Every structure is written in C-alpha cells, then in structure tokens.
Amino acid sequence: MWIGFTVLAAYAPFAARVTQDASWLFSVVIAGMLAVVLVADDAESRRVTRKVPPPTDL
C-alpha cells in the first residue's frame, strides 16, 4: 500500500499539469484514503500486542 500511496502522490501533480480537466483530483482523493488507512493500520498494530502462544512440547 505504501507503493500505491507514493505512486498516486507523485502522479497527481503530473496529471494536473498534463490534463485540462479536474480528473487529477481523483488521484489526490485515493492517495488521501490510502494514507488514512495506512496510518490507522500502523496505529492499530502498535496498540495491540500480539501474543504468541508458547510452543507445545510433545
């Protein structure tokens, strides 16, 4: 997802310069949504400690 965010964030200014319409705003909106998901996922993974069950010896 980080790659997608980076590509969209870099593509938006390029598309704004090349196109005459406002279709480049779509890239900005999607990049923003990806950023929100990435930040929320990172915060949740830091908040929750994952407990690994101890190995069972047979």
C-alpha positions in Angstrom: 0.0 0.0 0.0 2.9 2.3 0.6 3.9 1.9 -3.0 0.4 2.8 -4.2 0.3 5.8 -2.0 3.7 7.0 -3.3 2.8 6.5 -6.9 -0.5 8.3 -6.6 1.0 11.1 -4.6 3.6 11.6 -7.4 1.1 11.1 -10.2 -1.4 13.8 -9.0 0.8 16.9 -9.7 1.9 15.4 -13.1 -1.7 14.7 -14.1 -2.7 18.3 -13.0 -0.1 19.7 -15.4 -0.9 17.5 -18.3 -4.7 17.4 -18.3 -7.1 20.3 -18.7 -9.9 18.9 -16.6 -10.0 18.2 -12.9 -9.7 14.4 -13.2 -6.4 14.6 -11.3 -8.4 15.2 -8.1 -9.3 11.5 -8.2 -5.7 10.6 -7.6 -5.5 13.1 -4.7 -8.6 11.6 -3.1 -7.5 8.0 -3.5 -4.0 8.9 -2.1 -5.6 10.5 0.8 -7.8 7.5 1.5 -4.7 5.2 1.3 -2.9 7.5 3.7 -5.7 7.3 6.3 -5.8 3.5 6.0 -2.0 3.2 6.4 -1.9 5.5 9.4 -4.9 3.7 11.1 -3.3 0.3 10.4 0.0 1.4 11.8 -1.6 2.9 14.9 -3.7 -0.3 15.5 -0.7 -2.6 15.0 1.3 -0.6 17.6 -1.6 -0.5 20.0 -2.4 -4.3 20.0 0.3 -6.5 21.3 0.2 -9.8 19.6 0.7 -12.7 21.9 2.4 -15.8 20.5 1.3 -19.0 22.2 4.1 -20.9 23.8 5.3 -23.9 21.9 3.9 -27.2 22.9 6.3 -30.0 23.7 5.0 -33.4 22.9 
